[in-house]
Amino acid sequence: MAEGENKSQSFGSSDERFKYVGFDVFPGKLGNIFKSDKERQSLIQKVMGKFNRSEGEVRDRCTLIEERISKLEQGFLTAAAVVMILALFLPWFSGYVEVTTTKQVPIEEVQAAAVADSTAVTSDSAATAGLIDSVATGDIPAEPATTEPAGNDLVAAGEGDAVDTAVVAGATETPPQGFRTVTEVTHEPYSITGFGALLSLGEYGSMVFSSGIILVLTGVLMIVYFLSCLGLGAYNLYLLFGIKKPTADERALFLKNKLRFNWIPVYIWLAMLVLSMIGANYGFDSEGMVNQVGDSYSVASFLGLTSAGIYVALAAFLVAAMKGKEI
């Protein structure tokens, strides 16, 4: 009972209470902590000045009053939205086409090229050495006579034999004296922009959509990816400059909710990559097309055909989507 009474006992004066402040930090009577009223007023004005500059916050540089979307971040989001649209003007698909040309070259040039090549080749057999010697001395062996079958437009040459005959419109043309017929294969570059691919859907779409479910799904996803560049690019600009909110917090939360749509094309690209790993056979003849198409659709075809435009747009989508997640 005595202990309970002591707890409920009230202090008789302020001096008595001060004895218990901070566990006897001030065991005696507390004096005046200011040297003068002037010092007291100056300290109060200093505190009030900081309070007013902080706009009601307890301390300066409080993270609660920082901008959730700074001007710099808004600039990056604006640039990303513009890049989404401009990416359609970059090459989206590229590769090269093998072009075979036949021309007549003087024998001297053929001999010089053969001698130059022979310096980088090690002869492991007497037959190979004899062939190099014969070329170097100009003693080129005569070609075996070939007889073209009726109705055949091509002249078949034996394995290892040089072709000395050019085929023109189904007829053979013997090269002039002192000339040899040489066949060259060159790579002619090819590329098409995003807008060009959209305009060429009638030409290439029929081939893609006739090649099985894998290529059909890839084609549909690629079209949605194309349209996302235009749609999300314009939509992001509208979010940044066309929507006004009463407070900065409301605007930040609104952008956080809407910028997540930029993840859609990122997932689309990943889905196309996974489908290319599964692979598919073409429903059309790929001969004569760009070399990267290959004999069948695979991840090598997808990565080999896709070009800078797709990945520039992908980077812009990631910038916008990651910022939306960060807010």
Buried (B, 14 or more C-beta within 10 A) or exposed (E): EEEEEEEEEEEEEEEEEBBEEEEEEBEEEEEEEEEEEEEEEEEEEEEEEEBEEBEEEEEEEEEEEEEBBEEEBBEEBBEBBBBBBBBBEBBBBBBBBEEEEBEBBEBEEBBEEBEEEBEEEEEEEEEEEEBBEEBEEEEBEEBEEBEBEEEEEEBEBEEEEBBBBBBEEEEEEEBEEEBBBBEEEEEEEBBBBBBBBBEEBEEBEEBBBEBBEBBBBBBBBBBBBBEBBBBBBEBBBEBBEEEEEEEEEEBBBBBBEBBEBBBBBBEBBEBBBEBBEEBBEBBEEBEEBBEBBBEEBBBEBBEBBBBEBBBBBBEBBBBBBBBBEEB
